[in-house]
């Protein structure tokens, strides 16, 4: 997460018109591997990926798909 000091520095850079410095600070903050937000997003992404792979590999899905294709169409 961004610290109060980093936020103050960002505001100061923007008020001075130092867009390049502000951009560099944002890149540094966002790229910080210790940033818990990015770590949590990474964990959630991995869990979603694993769940989708497991769902696709679940033999029950194939059985349901086959059974559904044999059902008569309804209007």
OpenMM code with the backbone's topology and positions (N, CA, C; nanometers):
from openmm import Vec3, app, unit

residues = "UNK UNK UNK UNK UNK UNK UNK UNK UNK UNK UNK UNK UNK UNK UNK UNK UNK UNK UNK UNK UNK UNK UNK UNK UNK UNK UNK UNK UNK UNK UNK UNK UNK UNK UNK UNK UNK UNK UNK UNK UNK UNK UNK UNK UNK UNK UNK UNK UNK UNK UNK UNK UNK UNK UNK UNK UNK UNK UNK UNK UNK UNK UNK UNK UNK UNK UNK UNK UNK UNK UNK UNK UNK UNK UNK".split()
positions = [
    Vec3(0.0835, -0.1184, 0.0000),
    Vec3(0.0000, 0.0000, 0.0000),
    Vec3(0.0875, 0.1242, 0.0000),
    Vec3(0.0301, 0.2314, -0.0425),
    Vec3(0.1016, 0.3578, -0.0453),
    Vec3(0.1052, 0.4160, 0.0968),
    Vec3(0.2197, 0.4703, 0.1312),
    Vec3(0.2339, 0.5314, 0.2634),
    Vec3(0.1938, 0.6784, 0.2555),
    Vec3(0.1730, 0.7371, 0.3710),
    Vec3(0.1391, 0.8792, 0.3765),
    Vec3(0.2522, 0.9633, 0.3189),
    Vec3(0.3748, 0.9274, 0.3514),
    Vec3(0.4898, 1.0014, 0.2977),
    Vec3(0.4963, 0.9929, 0.1459),
    Vec3(0.4677, 0.8758, 0.0903),
    Vec3(0.4688, 0.8598, -0.0548),
    Vec3(0.3578, 0.9431, -0.1185),
    Vec3(0.2416, 0.9455, -0.0555),
    Vec3(0.1300, 1.0246, -0.1072),
    Vec3(0.1651, 1.1735, -0.1052),
    Vec3(0.2267, 1.2191, 0.0029),
    Vec3(0.2673, 1.3595, 0.0124),
    Vec3(0.3710, 1.3925, -0.0951),
    Vec3(0.4649, 1.3010, -0.1155),
    Vec3(0.5669, 1.3225, -0.2173),
    Vec3(0.5035, 1.3290, -0.3559),
    Vec3(0.4072, 1.2430, -0.3813),
    Vec3(0.3389, 1.2420, -0.5103),
    Vec3(0.2662, 1.3736, -0.5333),
    Vec3(0.1941, 1.4198, -0.4330),
    Vec3(0.1226, 1.5468, -0.4448),
    Vec3(0.2208, 1.6610, -0.4684),
    Vec3(0.3306, 1.6595, -0.3952),
    Vec3(0.4322, 1.7633, -0.4107),
    Vec3(0.4886, 1.7649, -0.5530),
    Vec3(0.5196, 1.6475, -0.6058),
    Vec3(0.5722, 1.6380, -0.7414),
    Vec3(0.4715, 1.6914, -0.8432),
    Vec3(0.3459, 1.6571, -0.8250),
    Vec3(0.2428, 1.7037, -0.9172),
    Vec3(0.2222, 1.8537, -0.9068),
    Vec3(0.2239, 1.9073, -0.7848),
    Vec3(0.2080, 2.0517, -0.7659),
    Vec3(0.3238, 2.1293, -0.8286),
    Vec3(0.4412, 2.0690, -0.8290),
    Vec3(0.5587, 2.1330, -0.8894),
    Vec3(0.5590, 2.1195, -1.0417),
    Vec3(0.4666, 2.0408, -1.0939),
    Vec3(0.4618, 2.0186, -1.2379),
    Vec3(0.5604, 1.9130, -1.2846),
    Vec3(0.6120, 1.8356, -1.1914),
    Vec3(0.7104, 1.7317, -1.2231),
    Vec3(0.6377, 1.6008, -1.2539),
    Vec3(0.5782, 1.5956, -1.3722),
    Vec3(0.5004, 1.4781, -1.4118),
    Vec3(0.5880, 1.3542, -1.4224),
    Vec3(0.7081, 1.3712, -1.4757),
    Vec3(0.7984, 1.2573, -1.4918),
    Vec3(0.8352, 1.1973, -1.3554),
    Vec3(0.8655, 1.2823, -1.2593),
    Vec3(0.8978, 1.2342, -1.1249),
    Vec3(0.7791, 1.1649, -1.0599),
    Vec3(0.6593, 1.2194, -1.0828),
    Vec3(0.5373, 1.1590, -1.0276),
    Vec3(0.5142, 1.0217, -1.0898),
    Vec3(0.5349, 1.0124, -1.2196),
    Vec3(0.5182, 0.8832, -1.2876),
    Vec3(0.6177, 0.7804, -1.2351),
    Vec3(0.7418, 0.8228, -1.2171),
    Vec3(0.8449, 0.7318, -1.1654),
    Vec3(0.8093, 0.6833, -1.0249),
    Vec3(0.7586, 0.7733, -0.9427),
    Vec3(0.7188, 0.7344, -0.8071),
    Vec3(0.6044, 0.6338, -0.8122),
    Vec3(0.5077, 0.6572, -0.8986),
    Vec3(0.3955, 0.5628, -0.9107),
    Vec3(0.4417, 0.4257, -0.9576),
    Vec3(0.5343, 0.4232, -1.0516),
    Vec3(0.5882, 0.2954, -1.0996),
    Vec3(0.6586, 0.2240, -0.9857),
    Vec3(0.7336, 0.2995, -0.9063),
    Vec3(0.8044, 0.2402, -0.7923),
    Vec3(0.7050, 0.1825, -0.6917),
    Vec3(0.6008, 0.2575, -0.6621),
    Vec3(0.5004, 0.2115, -0.5648),
    Vec3(0.4288, 0.0867, -0.6176),
    Vec3(0.3867, 0.0919, -0.7434),
    Vec3(0.3121, -0.0199, -0.8023),
    Vec3(0.3988, -0.1429, -0.8192),
    Vec3(0.5275, -0.1242, -0.8432),
    Vec3(0.6172, -0.2365, -0.8664),
    Vec3(0.6728, -0.2983, -0.7409),
    Vec3(0.6403, -0.2409, -0.6282),
    Vec3(0.6924, -0.2918, -0.5015),
    Vec3(0.6334, -0.4295, -0.4742),
    Vec3(0.7181, -0.5321, -0.4761),
    Vec3(0.6700, -0.6691, -0.4579),
    Vec3(0.6145, -0.6930, -0.3180),
    Vec3(0.6417, -0.6029, -0.2282),
    Vec3(0.5885, -0.6169, -0.0926),
    Vec3(0.4486, -0.5590, -0.0814),
    Vec3(0.3994, -0.5019, -0.1891),
    Vec3(0.2682, -0.4399, -0.1871),
    Vec3(0.1612, -0.5482, -0.1684),
    Vec3(0.0923, -0.5478, -0.0565),
    Vec3(-0.0044, -0.6550, -0.0274),
    Vec3(-0.1201, -0.6633, -0.1270),
    Vec3(-0.1600, -0.5515, -0.1841),
    Vec3(-0.2697, -0.5544, -0.2806),
    Vec3(-0.2317, -0.6389, -0.4015),
    Vec3(-0.1121, -0.6163, -0.4559),
    Vec3(-0.0693, -0.6919, -0.5728),
    Vec3(-0.0461, -0.8384, -0.5377),
    Vec3(0.0025, -0.8647, -0.4193),
    Vec3(0.0208, -1.0036, -0.3770),
    Vec3(-0.1130, -1.0758, -0.3688),
    Vec3(-0.2144, -1.0100, -0.3140),
    Vec3(-0.3460, -1.0726, -0.3016),
    Vec3(-0.4101, -1.0931, -0.4380),
    Vec3(-0.3968, -0.9966, -0.5276),
    Vec3(-0.4512, -1.0123, -0.6629),
    Vec3(-0.3837, -1.1313, -0.7317),
    Vec3(-0.2538, -1.1452, -0.7121),
    Vec3(-0.1818, -1.2585, -0.7692),
    Vec3(-0.2324, -1.3912, -0.7153),
    Vec3(-0.2564, -1.3970, -0.5842),
    Vec3(-0.3077, -1.5203, -0.5232),
    Vec3(-0.4462, -1.5537, -0.5774),
    Vec3(-0.5325, -1.4527, -0.5854),
    Vec3(-0.6685, -1.4760, -0.6358),
    Vec3(-0.6679, -1.5208, -0.7818),
    Vec3(-0.5801, -1.4616, -0.8599),
    Vec3(-0.5686, -1.5001, -1.0000),
    Vec3(-0.5253, -1.6455, -1.0127),
    Vec3(-0.4283, -1.6859, -0.9320),
    Vec3(-0.3802, -1.8244, -0.9352),
    Vec3(-0.4919, -1.9200, -0.8929),
    Vec3(-0.5665, -1.8849, -0.7884),
    Vec3(-0.6755, -1.9709, -0.7425),
    Vec3(-0.7836, -1.9847, -0.8491),
    Vec3(-0.8169, -1.8736, -0.9158),
    Vec3(-0.9171, -1.8788, -1.0225),
    Vec3(-0.8698, -1.9681, -1.1366),
    Vec3(-0.7455, -1.9517, -1.1753),
    Vec3(-0.6892, -2.0347, -1.2825),
    Vec3(-0.6960, -2.1826, -1.2460),
    Vec3(-0.6530, -2.2154, -1.1261),
    Vec3(-0.6542, -2.3557, -1.0821),
    Vec3(-0.7962, -2.4111, -1.0790),
    Vec3(-0.8909, -2.3308, -1.0336),
    Vec3(-1.0304, -2.3762, -1.0274),
    Vec3(-1.0864, -2.4028, -1.1661),
    Vec3(-1.0558, -2.3139, -1.2609),
    Vec3(-1.1039, -2.3336, -1.3980),
    Vec3(-1.0419, -2.4578, -1.4614),
    Vec3(-0.9150, -2.4808, -1.4376),
    Vec3(-0.8491, -2.6004, -1.4910),
    Vec3(-0.9122, -2.7251, -1.4303),
    Vec3(-0.9320, -2.7252, -1.3001),
    Vec3(-0.9918, -2.8413, -1.2334),
    Vec3(-1.1344, -2.8656, -1.2812),
    Vec3(-1.2094, -2.7578, -1.3036),
    Vec3(-1.3463, -2.7721, -1.3535),
    Vec3(-1.3457, -2.8360, -1.4914),
    Vec3(-1.2560, -2.7894, -1.5766),
    Vec3(-1.2483, -2.8435, -1.7125),
    Vec3(-1.2100, -2.9912, -1.7118),
    Vec3(-1.1267, -3.0312, -1.6167),
    Vec3(-1.0809, -3.1693, -1.6105),
    Vec3(-1.1769, -3.2623, -1.5363),
    Vec3(-1.2772, -3.2056, -1.4722),
    Vec3(-1.3732, -3.2855, -1.3952),
    Vec3(-1.4556, -3.3711, -1.4916),
    Vec3(-1.4514, -3.5042, -1.4786),
    Vec3(-1.5243, -3.5909, -1.5723),
    Vec3(-1.6754, -3.5706, -1.5668),
    Vec3(-1.7270, -3.5178, -1.4590),
    Vec3(-1.8716, -3.4949, -1.4493),
    Vec3(-1.9187, -3.3901, -1.5487),
    Vec3(-1.8324, -3.2955, -1.5837),
    Vec3(-1.8689, -3.1921, -1.6805),
    Vec3(-1.8950, -3.2566, -1.8165),
    Vec3(-1.8105, -3.3489, -1.8552),
    Vec3(-1.8291, -3.4186, -1.9828),
    Vec3(-1.9588, -3.4985, -1.9820),
    Vec3(-1.9881, -3.5624, -1.8721),
    Vec3(-2.1122, -3.6410, -1.8596),
    Vec3(-2.2333, -3.5497, -1.8728),
    Vec3(-2.2300, -3.4345, -1.8065),
    Vec3(-2.3418, -3.3399, -1.8147),
    Vec3(-2.3581, -3.2860, -1.9569),
    Vec3(-2.2473, -3.2573, -2.0222),
    Vec3(-2.2530, -3.2051, -2.1586),
    Vec3(-2.3150, -3.3092, -2.2516),
    Vec3(-2.2757, -3.4356, -2.2367),
    Vec3(-2.3298, -3.5434, -2.3201),
    Vec3(-2.4788, -3.5605, -2.2938),
    Vec3(-2.5179, -3.5603, -2.1676),
    Vec3(-2.6584, -3.5771, -2.1320),
    Vec3(-2.7420, -3.4610, -2.1869),
    Vec3(-2.6891, -3.3417, -2.1793),
    Vec3(-2.7624, -3.2245, -2.2263),
    Vec3(-2.7805, -3.2294, -2.3781),
    Vec3(-2.6800, -3.2763, -2.4496),
    Vec3(-2.6907, -3.2816, -2.5959),
    Vec3(-2.7938, -3.3847, -2.6403),
    Vec3(-2.8277, -3.4783, -2.5566),
    Vec3(-2.9257, -3.5820, -2.5916),
    Vec3(-3.0674, -3.5405, -2.5565),
    Vec3(-3.0822, -3.4300, -2.4857),
    Vec3(-3.2153, -3.3850, -2.4455),
    Vec3(-3.2840, -3.3183, -2.5651),
    Vec3(-3.4159, -3.3363, -2.5744),
    Vec3(-3.4895, -3.2711, -2.6857),
    Vec3(-3.4891, -3.1195, -2.6662),
    Vec3(-3.4870, -3.0492, -2.7770),
    Vec3(-3.4889, -2.9030, -2.7725),
    Vec3(-3.6266, -2.8562, -2.7279),
    Vec3(-3.6282, -2.7495, -2.6501),
    Vec3(-3.7545, -2.6927, -2.6035),
    Vec3(-3.7695, -2.5540, -2.6628),
    Vec3(-3.8920, -2.5148, -2.6836),
    Vec3(-3.9190, -2.3835, -2.7440),
    Vec3(-3.9241, -2.2765, -2.6401),
] * unit.nanometer
topology = app.Topology()
chain = topology.addChain("A")
for resn in residues:
    res = topology.addResidue(resn, chain)
    for name in ("N", "CA", "C"):
        topology.addAtom(name, app.Element.getBySymbol(name[0]), res)
